[in-house]
Amino acid sequence: MENRSLREENTMRKHVDIYTDGACSGNPGPGGYGVILMYGSLKRELSGGEKQTTNNRMELTGVIRGLSALKEPCDVTLYTDSQYVVNAINQGWAKKWRANGWMRNKKEKALNPDLWETLLGLCETHDVTFVWVKGHAQNPYNNRCDELAVAATAAQR
């Protein structure tokens, strides 16, 4: 057992599905996030918000809160309707921004470097597959996350 490969070790991990969404009333303005974590038959919902934020910050915060809720390294499929989050991770943009001192290019700073730094760290702990889902469509989990995010936004007013 002491010579297990990383692949073998990963098959021993729990698989968790996480759905996330962020919302903002005005951009910037009051905002919220909603998260659903699912492991087997267990389901847990999380939500929260900030009085002054942006939609992208709430999208990232939902992802971070979902991954941070895991008590041990897991294999995760994370579903979000945020192309900002999915593309920055799947296309390697966030890692490139970090390597370039949180610059998108020679003139533009990357936005939300504090949240990206946290998210990249969580992605080193967990094996995360990011999946984009169409927002406000027929996905009941994404729709529930939207409800949670909108309610958390309203609570910030």
C-alpha positions in Angstrom: 0.0 0.0 0.0 2.9 2.4 0.6 3.7 2.5 -3.2 0.2 3.4 -4.4 0.2 5.6 -7.4 -1.6 9.0 -7.3 -4.3 7.6 -9.5 -4.9 4.6 -7.2 -4.9 7.0 -4.2 -7.5 9.2 -5.9 -9.9 6.2 -6.4 -10.0 5.9 -2.7 -11.4 9.5 -2.3 -15.1 10.3 -1.9 -16.8 11.7 -4.9 -18.9 14.9 -4.3 -21.0 16.8 -6.7 -21.2 20.6 -6.0 -23.5 23.1 -7.6 -22.9 26.8 -7.1 -24.4 30.1 -8.2 -23.8 33.8 -7.4 -26.1 36.8 -7.7 -25.8 40.5 -7.4 -28.4 43.3 -7.3 -26.5 46.0 -9.2 -22.9 45.3 -10.1 -21.5 46.3 -7.7 -24.2 46.0 -5.1 -25.5 43.6 -2.5 -24.8 40.0 -3.5 -25.2 36.4 -2.5 -24.2 32.9 -3.3 -25.9 29.5 -3.1 -24.2 26.0 -2.9 -25.5 22.5 -2.9 -23.1 19.7 -1.9 -24.2 16.1 -2.7 -22.5 12.9 -1.5 -24.5 9.7 -2.1 -27.9 10.3 -0.6 -26.6 13.2 1.5 -27.3 16.8 0.5 -26.3 20.1 2.1 -27.2 23.6 1.2 -25.1 26.7 1.9 -25.7 30.4 1.2 -24.4 33.8 2.3 -23.7 37.2 1.0 -22.0 40.6 1.2 -23.4 44.1 1.3 -21.2 45.5 -1.4 -19.7 43.1 -4.0 -19.9 42.0 -7.7 -21.5 39.1 -9.4 -18.1 37.5 -10.3 -17.0 37.7 -6.6 -20.2 35.9 -5.6 -19.7 33.2 -8.2 -16.2 32.7 -7.0 -17.2 32.8 -3.3 -19.9 30.1 -3.9 -17.3 27.8 -5.4 -14.8 28.5 -2.6 -17.5 28.0 0.1 -18.5 24.7 -1.4 -15.0 23.3 -1.7 -14.1 24.7 1.8 -17.0 22.7 3.3 -15.3 19.4 2.4 -13.6 17.9 5.5 -11.1 15.8 3.5 -9.6 15.7 0.0 -12.3 14.6 -2.5 -12.9 14.0 -6.1 -15.4 16.8 -7.1 -17.5 17.6 -10.0 -18.4 21.2 -9.7 -21.3 22.6 -11.7 -21.7 26.3 -12.2 -23.3 28.6 -14.7 -20.3 31.0 -14.5 -18.2 30.9 -17.7 -15.9 33.3 -15.9 -15.0 30.6 -13.3 -15.1 27.6 -15.7 -13.0 29.2 -18.4 -10.4 30.7 -16.0 -9.8 27.2 -14.5 -10.3 25.0 -17.5 -8.3 27.2 -19.9 -5.6 27.8 -17.4 -6.1 31.6 -17.2 -6.1 31.8 -13.4 -2.8 29.9 -13.1 -1.3 32.2 -15.8 -2.6 35.3 -14.0 -1.0 34.1 -10.7 2.3 33.3 -12.5 2.3 36.8 -14.0 1.8 38.5 -10.6 -2.0 38.7 -11.0 -1.8 40.5 -14.3 -4.0 39.4 -17.3 -1.6 41.0 -19.7 1.1 43.7 -19.5 -1.5 46.4 -18.8 -4.5 44.8 -17.1 -4.6 43.5 -13.6 -6.6 40.3 -13.0 -9.7 40.9 -11.0 -10.4 39.1 -7.7 -6.8 37.8 -7.1 -7.6 37.1 -3.4 -10.4 34.7 -4.4 -8.5 33.1 -7.3 -5.6 32.4 -4.9 -7.9 30.7 -2.5 -9.6 28.7 -5.2 -6.4 27.6 -6.8 -5.2 26.3 -3.4 -8.5 24.4 -2.9 -8.0 22.9 -6.4 -4.6 21.6 -5.2 -6.3 19.8 -2.3 -9.3 18.4 -4.2 -9.4 16.9 -7.7 -12.0 19.2 -9.2 -13.6 18.9 -12.6 -15.4 22.2 -13.5 -18.5 21.8 -15.6 -20.5 24.7 -17.1 -24.3 24.5 -17.0 -26.7 26.8 -18.6 -28.2 29.2 -16.0 -32.0 29.5 -15.6 -32.6 26.4 -17.6 -33.9 22.9 -16.7 -31.3 22.0 -14.1 -33.1 21.8 -10.7 -29.9 22.0 -8.7 -28.6 25.1 -10.5 -32.1 26.7 -10.2 -32.1 25.9 -6.4 -28.6 27.5 -6.1 -30.0 30.6 -7.9 -32.9 30.7 -5.4 -30.4 30.5 -2.5 -28.2 33.2 -4.0 -31.1 35.6 -4.7 -32.4 35.2 -1.2 -29.0 35.8 0.3 -28.7 38.9 -1.9 -32.1 40.2 -0.6 -30.9 39.6 3.0 -28.0 42.0 2.4 -30.2 45.0 1.5 
